[in-house]
Amino acid sequence: MRGSPQRQARSIVALLKQIGESKHRAKAKARAAAQPGSKINHRLGIFSFNTGRNYRSAYARFLSWARETHGITDACRITSDHAREWLEMNIERNLSYDTIQSYAAALEKLPSALQSMGIARDPEWSRVIQQCRRLGRQAAPTVRTSRAFKRPFAVVEQLTGPHRVAAELQLYCGCRVGEITELKPGRNLREPNALRLTNTKGGLVRTVSVPEETYKKLLQYLDQDHVFRIDRKSYAADLKQAAVQLGERWSGTHALRWNYARNRMFELEMGNAMTFAAARHVVSHELGHKRPEITQWYLRG
């Protein structure tokens, strides 16, 4: 494999892409082909644009490190020892738990891409990745602080224009940034006052209700340009500035999804008198989580 680390990373992601395919069917097929009780994650490809973007970044970082540290310019020469060294180095740097697990998930699939090029699979690869995953969990802080803003509505009110609309979609509807960077009437608008989100993590398409005032603001941009579009970096910088001005701890745009989860849980439990388990199930679906346990993290701290 030739080219810069960035170019090779793009090639690897291209080999793994299964966007548009059913992840459920792919899992069933992988289980049928695997030995009983064995893990199948490494057999699966990439089913969403957001995951592809994250994996491409991880591969580029890993391959850049391999080039600088070991003089390896071809991804086909990477071994499980290199994967272990890089992951352990990042763990020692005290990177966040989520970052370490994201890197491990990306590297877990790397051999599948290389196999499609005729490169024999390193027999130690899966074991090494699982060991590093466990090491990352052990090294993570016992208590994780909440990423939610203390005054989310005040933060959002500091924004203007498309960024204000994007922040409201995150806070009031639980949208991920990647789901709302480009919205089009025919593809995404649903009546009354709803959005169909298609560019989702894991390919789990869902429809969310939008407050009437936010929906009206969104329609103004769609009527004018026939598309609602924001730049992720510019939006994040604007939101960060608003948060810092109010003395809020900045943990990324995802903080507004944390606020949505907390506010929605309170609304369902208190207003609708739901049990915690029932409310968590509803919020999990609204956030686009396939497992309610994931939503549990949004309620901590």
PALODREN-892846 format. One record per residue: residue number from 1; x, z, y of N, C-alpha, C, O in turn. Coordinates in steps of 0.2 Angstrom, whole numbers. Each point is the difference from the previous one (the first is absolute). Layout:
N
[NUM, [X, Z, Y], [X, Z, Y], [X, Z, Y], [X, Z, Y]]
...
***
This chain:
301
[1, [4, 0, -6], [-4, 0, 6], [4, 0, 6], [5, 4, 1]]
[2, [-6, -9, 4], [5, 0, 5], [-4, 2, 7], [-6, 0, 0]]
[3, [10, 1, 5], [-3, 1, 7], [1, 7, 2], [3, 4, -4]]
[4, [-5, -3, 10], [1, 7, 3], [-5, 5, -4], [-4, -2, -4]]
[5, [5, 9, 5], [-4, 4, -3], [-7, -1, 1], [-5, 1, -4]]
[6, [3, -3, 11], [-7, -1, 2], [-3, -6, -4], [-5, 0, -2]]
[7, [9, -5, 2], [-2, -6, -4], [-1, 1, -7], [-5, -2, -3]]
[8, [9, 6, 0], [-1, 2, -7], [-6, 4, -1], [-3, 0, -5]]
[9, [2, 5, 9], [-6, 4, 0], [-6, -4, 0], [-5, 2, -4]]
[10, [5, -7, 9], [-6, -4, 0], [-1, -4, -7], [-6, -1, -2]]
[11, [11, -1, -1], [-1, -4, -6], [-2, 5, -6], [-4, -3, -4]]
[12, [6, 9, 4], [-2, 5, -5], [-7, 1, 1], [-4, 0, -5]]
[13, [1, 1, 11], [-7, 2, 1], [-4, -7, -2], [-5, 1, -3]]
[14, [8, -6, 5], [-4, -7, -2], [-1, 0, -8], [-5, -3, -2]]
[15, [10, 5, -2], [0, 0, -7], [-5, 5, -3], [-3, -1, -5]]
[16, [1, 6, 9], [-4, 6, -2], [-7, -1, 2], [-5, 4, -2]]
[17, [3, -9, 7], [-6, 0, 3], [-6, -2, -5], [1, -5, -4]]
[18, [-6, 9, 4], [-6, -1, -3], [-6, 1, 4], [-5, 1, -2]]
[19, [6, -3, 9], [-5, 1, 5], [-6, -5, -2], [1, -6, -1]]
[20, [-7, 9, 1], [-6, -4, -2], [-2, 1, -7], [-6, -2, -2]]
[21, [10, 5, -2], [-1, 1, -7], [-4, 7, -1], [1, 4, 5]]
[22, [-4, -3, -10], [-3, 7, -1], [5, 5, -3], [3, -1, -5]]
[23, [-1, 6, 9], [4, 5, -3], [-2, 4, -6], [3, 1, -5]]
[24, [-10, -1, 5], [-3, 4, -6], [1, -5, -6], [2, 3, -6]]
[25, [-3, -9, 6], [2, -4, -6], [7, -1, -2], [2, 0, -5]]
[26, [2, 0, 11], [7, 0, -2], [3, 7, -3], [4, -1, -5]]
[27, [-7, 6, 6], [1, 7, -3], [-2, -1, -7], [4, 2, -5]]
[28, [-10, -4, 4], [-3, -1, -7], [5, -4, -5], [1, 2, -5]]
[29, [1, -8, 8], [4, -4, -3], [7, 3, -2], [3, -1, -5]]
[30, [0, 5, 10], [6, 3, -1], [0, 6, -5], [4, 0, -4]]
[31, [-10, 3, 4], [-1, 6, -5], [0, -4, -7], [3, 3, -5]]
[32, [-7, -8, 4], [0, -3, -6], [6, -3, -3], [2, 0, -6]]
[33, [3, -2, 10], [6, -2, -2], [6, 5, -1], [5, -1, -3]]
[34, [-7, 7, 6], [5, 6, 0], [-1, 4, -7], [-5, 0, -3]]
[35, [10, 4, 2], [0, 5, -6], [-5, 5, 2], [0, 2, 6]]
[36, [-3, 1, -10], [-5, 6, 1], [4, 6, 4], [5, 2, -2]]
[37, [-8, 0, 7], [3, 6, 4], [5, -2, 5], [3, 4, 4]]
[38, [0, -10, -4], [5, -2, 4], [-3, -2, 7], [-6, -2, 1]]
[39, [10, 3, 5], [-2, -2, 6], [0, -7, 2], [4, -4, -3]]
[40, [-8, 2, 7], [-1, -7, 1], [1, -3, 7], [0, -6, 2]]
[41, [2, 11, 3], [0, -2, 7], [5, -5, 1], [-1, -4, 4]]
[42, [7, 4, -8], [5, -5, 1], [-2, -7, -2], [3, -5, 2]]
[43, [-8, 5, -6], [-3, -7, -2], [-4, -3, 5], [-2, -6, 0]]
[44, [-1, 10, 5], [-4, -3, 5], [3, -3, 6], [6, 2, 2]]
[45, [-9, -6, 1], [3, -3, 6], [-2, 3, 7], [-2, 6, 0]]
[46, [1, -10, 5], [-2, 2, 6], [-7, -3, 2], [0, -6, 0]]
[47, [-5, 10, 2], [-6, -2, 1], [-3, 0, 7], [-5, -2, 1]]
[48, [9, 4, 4], [-2, 0, 7], [6, -1, 4], [6, 0, -1]]
[49, [-8, -3, 7], [5, -2, 5], [4, 6, 3], [6, 0, 1]]
[50, [-10, 6, 0], [4, 6, 2], [5, 2, -5], [6, 2, 2]]
[51, [-8, -2, -8], [5, 2, -5], [6, -4, 0], [6, 2, -1]]
[52, [-7, -9, 1], [5, -5, 0], [5, 1, 6], [6, 0, -1]]
[53, [-9, 2, 7], [4, 1, 6], [4, 6, -1], [6, 0, 1]]
[54, [-8, 6, -4], [3, 6, -1], [6, -1, -5], [5, 2, 0]]
[55, [-7, -6, -6], [5, -1, -5], [6, -5, 3], [6, 2, -2]]
[56, [-8, -6, 6], [5, -5, 2], [5, 4, 5], [6, -1, -1]]
[57, [-8, 6, 4], [4, 4, 4], [4, 4, -4], [6, 1, 1]]
[58, [-8, 2, -6], [4, 4, -5], [5, -4, -3], [6, 3, -1]]
[59, [-8, -9, -2], [5, -4, -3], [6, -2, 5], [6, 0, -2]]
[60, [-8, -2, 8], [5, -2, 5], [5, 6, 1], [6, -1, 1]]
[61, [-9, 7, 0], [5, 6, 1], [4, 1, -6], [6, 2, 1]]
[62, [-9, -2, -7], [4, 1, -6], [6, -5, -1], [5, 2, -1]]
[63, [-7, -8, 2], [5, -6, -1], [5, 0, 6], [6, -1, -2]]
[64, [-8, 3, 8], [5, 1, 5], [5, 6, -2], [6, -1, 1]]
[65, [-8, 6, -3], [4, 6, -2], [5, -3, -6], [6, 2, 0]]
[66, [-9, -5, -5], [4, -2, -6], [6, -5, 3], [5, 0, -3]]
[67, [-7, -4, 7], [5, -5, 3], [6, 4, 4], [6, -1, -1]]
[68, [-8, 6, 5], [5, 3, 4], [4, 5, -4], [6, 1, 1]]
[69, [-10, 2, -6], [4, 6, -4], [3, -3, -6], [6, 2, -2]]
[70, [-8, -7, -2], [3, -2, -6], [2, -8, 0], [2, -2, -5]]
[71, [-4, -1, 11], [2, -7, 1], [-4, -5, -5], [2, -5, -1]]
[72, [-8, 8, 0], [-5, -4, -4], [-4, -5, 4], [-4, 3, 4]]
[73, [5, -9, -4], [-4, -5, 4], [-6, -3, -4], [-3, -4, 3]]
[74, [3, 5, -9], [-5, -3, -4], [-5, 5, -3], [3, 4, -4]]
[75, [-9, -4, 5], [-5, 5, -3], [0, 0, -7], [-1, 5, -4]]
[76, [3, -11, 0], [0, 0, -7], [6, 4, -3], [-1, 1, -6]]
[77, [5, 2, 10], [6, 4, -3], [-2, 7, 1], [4, 4, -2]]
[78, [-10, -2, 5], [-2, 7, 1], [-1, 3, -7], [-3, -3, -4]]
[79, [5, 9, 3], [-1, 4, -6], [-4, 7, 2], [-1, 1, 6]]
[80, [-1, 2, -12], [-3, 7, 1], [4, 5, 4], [-2, 4, 3]]
[81, [9, -5, -4], [5, 5, 3], [-1, -1, 7], [0, 5, 4]]
[82, [0, -11, -1], [-1, -1, 7], [-6, 3, 3], [-1, 3, 5]]
[83, [-5, -4, -9], [-6, 2, 2], [0, 8, 0], [-3, 3, 5]]
[84, [6, 0, -10], [0, 7, 0], [4, 3, 6], [-2, 4, 4]]
[85, [8, -7, -2], [4, 2, 5], [-3, -1, 7], [0, 5, 4]]
[86, [-4, -10, -3], [-3, -1, 6], [-6, 5, 1], [-1, 3, 6]]
[87, [-3, -2, -11], [-5, 4, 1], [2, 8, 1], [-3, 3, 4]]
[88, [8, -1, -8], [3, 6, 1], [3, 1, 7], [-1, 6, 2]]
[89, [4, -11, 0], [3, 0, 7], [-6, 2, 5], [1, 4, 5]]
[90, [-6, -8, -6], [-6, 1, 5], [-3, 7, -1], [-2, 3, 5]]
[91, [2, -1, -11], [-3, 7, -1], [4, 5, 4], [-2, 5, 3]]
[92, [9, -6, -4], [5, 5, 3], [-1, 0, 8], [2, 4, 3]]
[93, [-4, -10, -1], [-1, -1, 8], [-6, 3, 2], [-2, 0, 6]]
[94, [-2, 3, -10], [-6, 4, 1], [-5, -5, 3], [-4, 2, 5]]
[95, [3, -8, -7], [-5, -4, 1], [-7, 3, -2], [0, 4, -5]]
[96, [-5, -6, 8], [-7, 3, -2], [-1, -2, -8], [2, -4, -2]]
[97, [-6, 9, 0], [-3, -1, -7], [-3, -7, -1], [1, -4, -5]]
[98, [-5, 2, 10], [-4, -6, -1], [5, -6, 0], [-1, -5, -3]]
[99, [6, 5, 7], [5, -5, 1], [4, -1, -7], [1, -6, -2]]
[100, [1, 12, 0], [4, -1, -7], [-5, -3, -5], [3, -4, -4]]
[101, [-9, 6, 3], [-4, -2, -5], [-2, -7, 1], [-1, -4, -5]]
[102, [1, 1, 11], [-2, -7, 2], [6, -4, -2], [0, -5, -3]]
[103, [6, 8, 4], [7, -4, -2], [0, -1, -7], [1, -5, -3]]
[104, [-3, 11, -1], [0, 0, -7], [-5, -5, -3], [2, -3, -5]]
[105, [-8, 3, 8], [-5, -5, -2], [2, -7, 0], [-1, -4, -4]]
[106, [5, 2, 10], [2, -6, 1], [6, -2, -5], [-1, -5, -3]]
[107, [5, 9, 2], [6, -1, -5], [-3, 0, -7], [3, -4, -4]]
[108, [-8, 7, 2], [-3, 0, -6], [-2, -7, -2], [0, -2, -6]]
[109, [-2, -2, 10], [-2, -7, -1], [5, -5, 0], [-1, -6, -2]]
[110, [7, 8, 5], [5, -5, 1], [2, -4, -6], [1, -6, 0]]
[111, [0, 10, -6], [2, -4, -6], [-5, -5, -2], [2, -5, -3]]
[112, [-8, 6, 4], [-5, -5, -2], [1, -7, 4], [-1, -5, -3]]
[113, [3, 6, 9], [2, -6, 4], [6, -4, -3], [0, -6, 0]]
[114, [5, 10, -1], [6, -2, -3], [-1, -4, -7], [3, -5, -2]]
[115, [-7, 9, -2], [-2, -3, -7], [-3, -7, 1], [1, -4, -4]]
[116, [-5, 3, 9], [-3, -7, 1], [5, -5, 1], [-1, -6, 0]]
[117, [7, 8, 2], [6, -5, 2], [5, 0, -6], [5, -3, 0]]
[118, [-7, 6, -6], [4, 0, -6], [5, 5, 0], [4, 0, -5]]
[119, [-4, 6, 9], [4, 5, 0], [-2, 5, -5], [-6, 3, 1]]
[120, [10, -1, -6], [-2, 6, -5], [-1, 6, 4], [3, 2, 4]]
[121, [-9, 2, -7], [-1, 6, 3], [4, 6, -1], [2, 0, -6]]
[122, [0, 3, 10], [5, 6, -1], [-4, 5, -4], [-5, 3, 3]]
[123, [7, -1, -9], [-4, 5, -4], [-1, 7, 3], [-4, 4, -2]]
[124, [9, -2, 7], [-1, 6, 3], [-4, 1, 6], [-1, 5, 3]]
[125, [-1, -11, -1], [-3, 0, 7], [-6, 4, 1], [0, 4, 5]]
[126, [-5, -4, -9], [-6, 4, 0], [2, 7, 0], [-3, 4, 4]]
[127, [7, -2, -8], [2, 7, -1], [3, 3, 6], [-1, 5, 2]]
[128, [6, -9, 1], [3, 2, 6], [-5, 1, 6], [1, 4, 4]]
[129, [-6, -9, -3], [-4, 0, 5], [-5, 7, -1], [-1, 3, 5]]
[130, [-1, -2, -11], [-4, 6, -1], [4, 6, 2], [-3, 5, 2]]
[131, [9, -4, -4], [4, 5, 1], [1, 1, 8], [0, 6, 2]]
[132, [1, -11, 1], [0, 0, 8], [-6, 2, 3], [0, 4, 5]]
[133, [-6, -6, -8], [-6, 2, 3], [-1, 8, -1], [-2, 3, 5]]
[134, [4, 0, -11], [0, 7, -1], [4, 4, 5], [-2, 5, 3]]
[135, [8, -8, -2], [5, 3, 4], [-3, 0, 7], [1, 5, 4]]
[136, [-4, -10, -2], [-3, -1, 7], [-6, 5, 1], [0, 3, 5]]
[137, [-4, -2, -10], [-5, 5, 0], [3, 7, 1], [-3, 5, 3]]
[138, [8, -3, -7], [3, 6, 0], [4, 2, 7], [0, 6, 2]]
[139, [2, -11, 1], [4, 1, 6], [-5, 0, 6], [2, 2, 6]]
[140, [-8, -4, -7], [-5, 0, 6], [-2, 7, 2], [0, 4, -5]]
[141, [-2, -3, 11], [-2, 6, 2], [-6, 3, -4], [-4, -4, -1]]
[142, [4, 10, 0], [-6, 3, -4], [-6, -1, 4], [-6, -2, -3]]
[143, [6, 3, 9], [-6, 0, 5], [0, -6, 4], [5, -1, 4]]
[144, [-9, -4, -4], [0, -6, 5], [-5, 2, 5], [-5, 2, 0]]
[145, [8, -4, 6], [-4, 1, 6], [-5, -5, 1], [1, -6, -2]]
[146, [-6, 7, 5], [-5, -5, 2], [2, -5, 5], [4, 1, 4]]
[147, [-6, -8, -6], [2, -5, 5], [-5, -1, 5], [1, -4, 5]]
[148, [-7, 7, -5], [-5, -1, 4], [1, 3, 7], [4, 4, 1]]
[149, [-6, -8, 4], [0, 3, 7], [-4, 6, 1], [-6, 0, -3]]
[150, [8, 4, 8], [-4, 6, 1], [-6, -2, 5], [-5, 3, 0]]
[151, [7, -8, 4], [-5, -2, 5], [-1, -8, 0], [2, -3, 4]]
[152, [-4, 1, -10], [-1, -8, -1], [-4, -4, 5], [2, -5, 2]]
[153, [-7, 8, 0], [-5, -3, 5], [4, -1, 7], [-1, -5, 3]]
[154, [5, 10, -1], [3, 0, 6], [6, -5, 0], [1, -4, 5]]
[155, [2, 3, -11], [5, -5, -1], [-2, -7, 1], [2, -4, 3]]
[156, [-8, 3, -7], [-3, -7, 0], [-2, -2, 7], [0, -5, 2]]
[157, [-3, 10, 2], [-2, -1, 7], [5, -2, 5], [-1, -3, 5]]
[158, [8, 4, -7], [5, -2, 4], [2, -8, 0], [3, -3, 4]]
[159, [-6, 0, -10], [1, -7, -1], [-5, -4, 4], [-5, 2, 1]]
[160, [7, -9, 0], [-4, -5, 3], [0, -6, -4], [4, -1, -4]]
[161, [-9, -4, 5], [1, -6, -3], [-1, 0, -7], [-3, 4, -3]]
[162, [6, -9, 0], [-1, -1, -8], [3, 6, -3], [-2, 2, -6]]
[163, [7, 1, 8], [3, 6, -3], [-5, 6, 0], [0, 4, -5]]
[164, [-4, -3, 10], [-6, 5, 0], [-5, -2, -6], [-2, 5, -3]]
[165, [1, -11, 3], [-5, -2, -6], [3, 1, -7], [-3, 3, -4]]
[166, [9, -4, 4], [4, 1, -7], [0, 7, -1], [-1, 2, -6]]
[167, [2, 2, 11], [1, 8, -2], [-7, 2, -1], [-1, 5, -5]]
[168, [-4, -7, 8], [-7, 2, -2], [-2, -2, -7], [-3, 4, -3]]
[169, [5, -10, 1], [-1, -2, -7], [3, 4, -5], [-2, 1, -6]]
[170, [8, 2, 8], [3, 4, -5], [-3, 7, 0], [-1, 3, -5]]
[171, [0, 0, 11], [-3, 6, 1], [-7, 1, -3], [-2, 5, -3]]
[172, [-2, -10, 5], [-7, 0, -2], [-2, -3, -6], [-6, 2, -3]]
[173, [10, -6, 0], [-1, -4, -6], [5, 1, -6], [-1, -2, -5]]
[174, [6, 5, 7], [5, 2, -5], [4, -7, -2], [3, 0, -6]]
[175, [-2, -5, 10], [3, -6, -1], [8, 1, 0], [3, 4, 4]]
[176, [0, -7, -9], [8, -1, 1], [1, -5, 5], [-4, -4, 2]]
[177, [10, 5, 1], [2, -5, 5], [0, -7, -3], [-2, -5, 4]]
[178, [5, 4, -10], [1, -7, -2], [-7, -3, -2], [0, -6, 0]]
[179, [-5, 10, 0], [-7, -3, -1], [-3, -3, 6], [-5, -3, -1]]
[180, [7, 5, 7], [-3, -2, 6], [5, -4, 5], [-2, 0, 6]]
[181, [7, -2, -9], [5, -4, 5], [-3, -6, 2], [2, -3, 5]]
[182, [-6, 0, -10], [-3, -7, 2], [-7, 0, -3], [-1, 0, -6]]
[183, [-4, 0, 10], [-7, 0, -2], [-4, -6, 3], [1, -2, 5]]
[184, [-5, -1, -10], [-3, -6, 2], [-8, 1, -1], [-1, 3, -5]]
[185, [-3, -6, 9], [-7, 1, -1], [-3, -2, -7], [-3, 4, -3]]
[186, [4, -10, 1], [-3, -2, -7], [3, 4, -5], [-4, 1, -5]]
[187, [10, 1, 5], [4, 3, -6], [-2, 8, 0], [-1, 3, -5]]
[188, [1, 0, 11], [0, 7, 1], [-6, 3, 2], [-2, 6, -1]]
[189, [-2, -9, 6], [-6, 3, 3], [-6, 0, -5], [-1, -5, -3]]
[190, [-2, 11, 3], [-6, 0, -4], [-5, 4, 4], [1, 5, 3]]
[191, [-8, -7, -4], [-5, 3, 4], [-3, 6, -4], [-1, -1, -6]]
[192, [-2, 6, 9], [1, 2, 7], [6, 4, 1], [1, 5, -4]]
[193, [4, -6, 8], [5, 4, 2], [5, 2, -5], [1, 6, -2]]
[194, [1, -11, -2], [5, 2, -6], [5, -5, 0], [0, -6, 2]]
[195, [6, 8, -5], [5, -5, -2], [2, 0, -7], [0, 5, -4]]
[196, [1, -11, 2], [2, -1, -7], [8, -1, 0], [2, -5, 3]]
[197, [1, 10, -6], [8, 0, 0], [2, -4, -6], [-1, 2, -6]]
[198, [5, -7, 7], [3, -4, -5], [7, 1, -1], [3, -1, -6]]
[199, [1, 2, 11], [7, 0, -1], [2, 8, -1], [3, 3, 4]]
[200, [-5, -1, -10], [0, 7, -2], [6, 1, -5], [2, -4, -4]]
[201, [0, 11, 4], [5, 2, -5], [-3, 0, -7], [-5, 2, -1]]
[202, [9, -6, -4], [-3, 0, -6], [-5, -5, -1], [-3, -1, -6]]
[203, [1, -3, 11], [-5, -5, -1], [-7, 3, 0], [-5, -4, -2]]
[204, [4, 10, 4], [-7, 3, -1], [-4, -1, 6], [0, 4, 5]]
[205, [-4, -10, -5], [-4, -2, 6], [-6, 5, 1], [-3, 3, -5]]
[206, [2, -1, 11], [-5, 5, 1], [-3, -1, 7], [3, -4, 4]]
[207, [-9, 6, -3], [-4, 0, 6], [-1, 7, 4], [-2, 4, -4]]
[208, [4, -4, 10], [-1, 6, 4], [-5, 0, 6], [0, -6, 3]]
[209, [-3, 11, -2], [-5, 0, 6], [4, 2, 6], [5, 4, 0]]
[210, [-7, -7, 5], [4, 0, 7], [-5, 3, 5], [-5, -3, 1]]
[211, [7, 8, 3], [-4, 2, 5], [-2, -5, 5], [4, -5, 1]]
[212, [-10, 5, 2], [-3, -5, 3], [5, -2, 6], [1, -6, 2]]
[213, [1, 11, 2], [4, -2, 6], [7, -3, -2], [2, -5, 4]]
[214, [1, 7, -9], [6, -3, -2], [-1, -7, -3], [4, -5, 1]]
[215, [-10, 4, -4], [-2, -7, -3], [-1, -5, 6], [2, -5, 0]]
[216, [-5, 8, 6], [-1, -4, 6], [7, -2, 3], [1, -6, 2]]
[217, [3, 10, -2], [7, -1, 3], [3, -6, -4], [3, -4, 2]]
[218, [-3, 5, -9], [3, -5, -5], [-3, -7, 1], [3, -5, 0]]
[219, [-10, 5, 1], [-3, -6, 1], [2, -4, 7], [0, -6, 0]]
[220, [2, 10, 5], [2, -3, 6], [6, -4, -1], [1, -6, 2]]
[221, [4, 9, -6], [6, -4, -2], [-1, -6, -4], [3, -5, 0]]
[222, [-8, 6, -5], [-1, -5, -5], [-4, -6, 4], [1, -6, -2]]
[223, [-5, 8, 7], [-4, -6, 3], [5, -4, 5], [-1, -6, 1]]
[224, [6, 10, 1], [5, -3, 5], [5, -5, -4], [1, -5, 2]]
[225, [2, 8, -7], [6, -3, -3], [-2, -2, -8], [4, -4, -3]]
[226, [-10, 5, 1], [-2, -1, -7], [5, 3, -5], [-1, -1, -6]]
[227, [5, 6, 8], [4, 4, -4], [2, 6, 3], [1, 0, 6]]
[228, [-1, 6, -9], [3, 6, 2], [6, 1, -3], [1, 1, -6]]
[229, [5, -1, 10], [6, 1, -3], [5, 5, 4], [-1, 0, 6]]
[230, [4, 4, -9], [5, 5, 3], [7, -1, -4], [0, -2, -5]]
[231, [5, 4, 9], [7, 0, -2], [1, 7, -3], [-1, 5, 4]]
[232, [3, -4, -10], [1, 7, -3], [5, 4, 4], [-2, 6, 1]]
[233, [7, -9, 1], [6, 4, 3], [-2, 2, 7], [1, 6, 2]]
[234, [-5, -11, 1], [-2, 2, 7], [-5, 5, 0], [0, 5, 4]]
[235, [-5, -6, -9], [-5, 5, 0], [3, 7, -2], [-2, 5, 3]]
[236, [6, -4, -8], [3, 6, -1], [4, 3, 5], [0, 6, 1]]
[237, [3, -10, 3], [4, 3, 6], [-5, 3, 5], [2, 5, 3]]
[238, [-7, -9, -2], [-5, 2, 5], [-3, 7, -2], [-1, 4, 4]]
[239, [-1, -4, -10], [-3, 6, -3], [5, 6, 0], [-2, 6, 2]]
[240, [8, -7, -4], [5, 5, 1], [1, 3, 7], [0, 6, 1]]
[241, [0, -11, 4], [1, 3, 6], [-6, 4, 2], [1, 5, 4]]
[242, [-7, -7, -5], [-6, 4, 1], [0, 7, -3], [-1, 5, 3]]
[243, [3, -5, -9], [1, 6, -4], [5, 5, 3], [-1, 6, 1]]
[244, [7, -9, 0], [5, 4, 3], [-2, 3, 7], [2, 6, 2]]
[245, [-5, -10, 2], [-2, 3, 7], [-5, 6, -1], [0, 4, 5]]
[246, [-3, -4, -10], [-5, 6, -1], [3, 5, -4], [-3, 5, -2]]
[247, [10, -5, 0], [3, 5, -4], [-1, 0, -7], [1, 5, -3]]
[248, [-4, -11, 0], [-1, 0, -7], [6, -2, -4], [4, -4, 3]]
[249, [-4, 6, -9], [6, -2, -4], [-2, -7, -3], [-5, -1, -2]]
[250, [10, -3, 3], [-1, -7, -2], [2, -1, -7], [6, 1, -2]]
[251, [-10, -4, -2], [1, -1, -8], [-2, -7, -2], [-1, -1, -6]]
[252, [-1, -3, 11], [-2, -7, -1], [-7, -1, 1], [-4, 4, 1]]
[253, [2, -11, -1], [-7, -1, 1], [-5, 2, -5], [-6, 1, 1]]
[254, [9, 1, -7], [-4, 2, -6], [-3, 7, 2], [-5, 2, -4]]
[255, [8, 1, 9], [-3, 7, 2], [-8, -1, 1], [-3, 5, -2]]
[256, [1, -10, 5], [-7, -1, 1], [-4, 0, -6], [-6, 2, 0]]
[257, [8, -5, -5], [-3, 0, -7], [-1, 7, -2], [-5, 2, -3]]
[258, [10, 2, 4], [0, 7, -2], [-6, 3, 4], [-4, 4, -3]]
[259, [4, -5, 9], [-5, 3, 4], [-7, -2, -2], [-5, 4, 0]]
[260, [4, -11, -2], [-6, -2, -2], [-2, 3, -7], [-6, 3, 0]]
[261, [10, -2, -4], [-1, 4, -7], [-3, 7, 2], [-5, 2, -3]]
[262, [9, 1, 7], [-2, 7, 1], [-7, 1, 4], [-4, 4, -2]]
[263, [3, -9, 7], [-6, 1, 3], [-6, -2, -4], [-6, 3, 0]]
[264, [7, -8, -4], [-5, -3, -5], [-2, 5, -5], [-6, 1, -2]]
[265, [11, 3, -1], [-1, 5, -5], [-5, 5, 3], [-4, 3, -3]]
[266, [6, -1, 10], [-4, 6, 3], [-7, -3, 1], [-5, 4, -1]]
[267, [4, -10, 3], [-6, -2, 1], [-5, -1, -6], [-5, 2, 0]]
[268, [8, -4, -6], [-3, 0, -6], [-2, 7, -3], [-5, 1, -2]]
[269, [10, 3, 3], [-1, 7, -3], [-5, 4, 4], [-4, 3, -3]]
[270, [5, -3, 9], [-4, 4, 4], [-7, -4, 2], [-5, 3, -1]]
[271, [5, -9, 3], [-6, -3, 3], [-4, -2, -6], [-6, 0, 0]]
[272, [9, -3, -5], [-4, -2, -6], [0, 5, -6], [-3, -2, -5]]
[273, [6, 7, 6], [0, 6, -5], [2, -3, -7], [-2, 2, -5]]
[274, [7, -6, 5], [3, -3, -6], [5, 5, -3], [3, 5, 4]]
[275, [-2, -5, -10], [6, 4, -3], [6, -3, 2], [1, -6, 2]]
[276, [5, 10, -3], [6, -2, 2], [2, -7, -4], [3, -5, 2]]
[277, [-4, 6, -9], [2, -6, -4], [-4, -6, 1], [3, -5, 0]]
[278, [-10, 6, 2], [-4, -6, 2], [3, -3, 6], [0, -6, 1]]
[279, [1, 10, 4], [2, -2, 7], [7, -4, -1], [1, -5, 3]]
[280, [3, 8, -7], [7, -3, -1], [0, -7, -3], [3, -4, 1]]
[281, [-8, 3, -6], [-1, -6, -3], [-3, -5, 5], [3, -6, 0]]
[282, [-7, 8, 4], [-3, -5, 6], [6, -2, 4], [1, -6, 2]]
[283, [3, 11, 1], [5, -2, 4], [6, -4, -3], [3, -4, 3]]
[284, [-2, 6, -9], [5, -4, -4], [-2, -8, 0], [4, -4, 1]]
[285, [-10, 3, -2], [-3, -7, 0], [1, -3, 7], [2, -6, 0]]
[286, [-4, 10, 5], [0, -3, 6], [7, -1, 3], [1, -5, 4]]
[287, [4, 8, -7], [7, -1, 2], [3, -5, -4], [6, -3, 2]]
[288, [-9, 1, -7], [3, -5, -4], [5, 2, -6], [4, -3, -2]]
[289, [-5, 10, 1], [4, 3, -6], [-4, -1, -6], [-6, 1, -1]]
[290, [10, -3, -4], [-3, -1, -7], [0, 7, -4], [-5, 1, -4]]
[291, [9, 4, 6], [-1, 6, -3], [-1, 6, 6], [3, 0, 5]]
[292, [-8, 4, -6], [-2, 5, 4], [6, 5, 2], [0, 3, 5]]
[293, [4, -2, -10], [6, 4, 0], [4, -2, 6], [3, 5, 4]]
[294, [-2, -11, -2], [4, -2, 5], [-3, 2, 7], [4, 2, 4]]
[295, [-10, -2, -3], [-4, 3, 6], [2, 7, 1], [0, 2, 6]]
[296, [1, 2, -12], [2, 7, 1], [6, 1, 5], [0, 5, 3]]
[297, [5, -9, -3], [5, 1, 4], [-1, 0, 7], [3, 3, 4]]
[298, [-9, -7, -2], [-2, -1, 7], [-3, 7, 3], [-1, 0, 6]]
[299, [-1, 4, -11], [-3, 6, 2], [4, 6, 0], [-2, 6, 2]]
[300, [9, -7, -3], [4, 6, 0], [3, 2, 7], [0, -4, 4]]
[301, [2, 10, -4], [4, 2, 6], [-5, 2, 6], [2, 2, 5]]
***
